Structure formats: C-alpha cells, structure tokens
Amino acid sequence: MPQKKTRADGKRIRVLVAKPGLDGHDRGAKVIARALRDAGMEVIYTGLRQTPEMIAEAALQEDVDAVGLSILSGAHMALVPRVIQLLRSNGQDKVRVFLGGIIPDEDVPKLKELGVAGIYGPGSHTQKIIDDIRNAVGQAA
Amino acid sequence: MQLHRSALEGDRLALARLLTEIENDTQAGQEALNAVFKRTGKAHLVGVTGAPGTGKSSLVNQLAQYYRKPPTGEQPRRVGIVAVDPSSPFTGGAVLGDRIRMRELSGDNGVFIRSMATRGSLGGLAAATAGVVQALDAAGYDLIFIETVGSGQVEVEVAKLAHTVLVVDAPGMGDDVQAIKAGILEIADILVLNKADRPGVESAERALLGMLKLGHPTKRVVHHGLAGEVPAADAELAAANEWIPPIRRTIATEGQGIPELAAAIAGHRLHLERSGDWQRRDLARLQNEVEDLLRSQLMERWRDQVDERVYNSVMEEMLGRKLSPRQAAAALLNGRKAS
C-alpha cells in the first residue's frame, strides 16, 4: 500500500549558528553548521561580526530551538550574558544556548550558571554536540 | 488559538511561532491560515530567482533598505522577506545562509526575515512558502520578497506565487544559447543583470536582449544600436497592453541601480493594476493552491477507501506485465473487486 504522509514528519530542529564579536575565524562555526545539517537539523547561519542584538533578533524571527555561539576572542563573558538576557526579554526563555571556541576553564561554571546548555572547546566531537542539542530541545532521535 | 491574533497585532514572536506552525503544516497552522485569509491580498509579492551566486540575497538586502528609506515624499514600506534554501535529500538537514547578506536590515522593526528549507519540494520553493507569505501579508507587510533557492532552469514555482518576478543574472553565466532555452527566463517580469561591474556585462545584456526580442518581435524599438538601447520609460511600459520585461543593471554590493530597479518594480505593479493582471494573477495563484490541496486530499481519500487486497493483486498483475501502469491505475480507480 502507498504510505500515508504523516504530519509529524514536518517538525525539524532549527538552530541559529552565529559568531558574535570581532574575531574573524569562522571555520569552527562552519564545521558545526555542516555537522548539524548532516544530523538533519535546519541551521540558520548568520556569519561573522554579529552583535548580541542581531543574534537575538534573528533567533526570534526564525523561531529557533537553539542558538550556537562561536567565540574565539575572549569576549565571551561580555557577549554571552547579553545574548541570553536579550533572548529572555524577547520571550524566548526556552531557546537553549550552546557555546564553542576558546573558553577558559574558570569561566565555565559562571557561564553554566547563566544558563549556557553546553560548552565545547577544541577537539570536541560533533556527535556529542548533536546529541546534546537533541536532548536539550527534547527531541532525542 | 490566540497565536494568529497576537501575530496580527504586531507581536513578532507570535508571528515567528505562527510561521513555524504553518511550515510544519500542523492543525494549528492550518486553522490560523483559514482565520487570517480574509486579511490577505494586499501585499505586493515580488519573487527573486536566478542561478546560485548571482547575488539574489544582496539584491533583496538593498531593495529592502531602499523601501525602508525611500526618496522623500514616499512612505516607508513594511518589508517581509522569505528566503528559501535547499534541504539535503539525504538527511533532511539544511544550512540556510541568506541572512549573511542581510545584516544591514537588523534592528528594523519594519522588516521581518524568515529562512525556509525546501523540505523535499522541487520547483525552488518549499510547500509551505505560500502559507508563510499569506501570514506575512495578513500581518501587514505590504511588500514581500520571496527569494528562491539558487535556480537552474526549471525552478519556476515562484511565478505561480509572485505578482512580479525578478530573474537575476550575472555576466559569465553562460553563452547566448542559455538565454533561448525555455524555463526560468520566460517567467521574468524584470531581468536584473547584477554584478554589472564585471567583464562580459555587454555580451550578457546582448544575449538577454536578443531573447526578449524573439519573444516580442515587434514591440521593442531600437534607438541607437544594441548597447544604446534604452528600455521604454517605466510609465510608458506600464501603460502598454503588453509588458515587455525591462533589463536593469545593478551592482548589489554597492547599491548601484537599486532606485532604477525599484522604479521598474513600481512600473510593473502599475501595469498589473491597469491591465487587470493583478486580479488574474491572484486568481491563478489561489486556483493553483486549491488544486494542490485537492490533489493531496483526493489522493488521501482514495487511499482511505481502496481495498488492500485489490491493490496488491493489481500490483502483482502489473509486475507480471499483464497490466500497464495506466491500466493498473484505471483498475484501481474503478474499484475492481478483489479476485
């Protein structure tokens, strides 16, 4: 018999991948975008030098489930809290924030306390990131 | 369901969530589209299509900025942008990168950008693009750009959805045989020759002009040879019975040629309104949507009532080459009894 189209097939995890701040190295962000794509997610890639305001606005218009930030400049303690604050003030409390890049160990507890769902330094496995995102948005596949 | 009410009242998060429901074709999304439909039909829908890398996103970025800060005397327009990129046929995932070129539009409440993946649709748009556009229309965005996936030759669905179609070309995209092939160039209401600072712009324009002349052999007046040929003034174009697609050169990265392109878009709108084509296109678009819905619903209805044993026996006869596919379809439709 021909298969019935199921409506539930429609739902896809949508992730915004953005590079806030001024460093111009986006290779990591692109690798992540590609890995998430290959995991069946829809990745909205916004490119370099995004302000927290731009990121929050894109996250809102695109109604994403998660935001991935890549920061190599050391400005994460200034940028990440601002992004989270803007997401919350826009009503997107449920959007989970993930962080990649060069993040010193001593900053990790503070960032987690702020609500960052996962932090990934050099050498992280993309599969781990994919699994964490799926679990965090409640759609383990 | 309060989502669509909040969305229509200007709540941007509610609008974003409504677009997700529509994109996922949920019951809530379908009901919201029914509810907002009476508020649609006001927006000017402008399709933007063309090969990958011709500069569609950059062009939309510049046009949107133009309409947000128009020359003195004109009201800023509220601009919606629906940008479609392809889904992977293997994993269903997608990288949607059109926003990269639209960073200047950030921070403006009069602009709403939504990226969509094709999710298996061919034709350059997603199945839910029409619904997403309707929701933006109902929410008061009066100019909506629909950017297709980077299109080759047959991704012409946008012509069924938009009032005005821009086909974007760039120098060096192929010889003049490409220009006489059927498909994407035929759907152009306005041809945009972007990256006009690149070498080869003259020959690219000549190829497009040649193609247009073949389509409208008696209508175009040649003034001073090909290079000096000036398309009729936009008002004149709009008044004519037949719309001849004008060619506009642009350099989207620098904003050059954008006011001229906007004038051509305004001219086309005027033409649509004066000639009655606005209503005709509206009707054709809605008919197309109804037919798509009928097709899928009739298919579902047939599926619900077909006898599985009949289905299997017909398939078996077809495999044994006793029935052709056409005869098999006829047997299934005519409700043959199980043998």
Interface residues (C-beta under 8 A of the other chain):
Chain A: M1 P2 K4 K5 R7 G10 K11 R12 R14 A33 R34 L36 R37 D38 A39 G40 M41 E42 V43 I44 Y45 T46 G47 Q50 T51 E53 M54 E57 A58 L60 Q61 E62 D63 N90 G91 Q92
Chain B: R12 L13 A16 R17 L19 T20 E23 N24 D25 T26 Q27 S87 S88 T91 G92 G93 A94 V95 L96 G97 R99 I100 R103 S106 G107 F112 I113 R114 S115 A117 R119 S296 E300 R303 V306 E308 Y311 N312
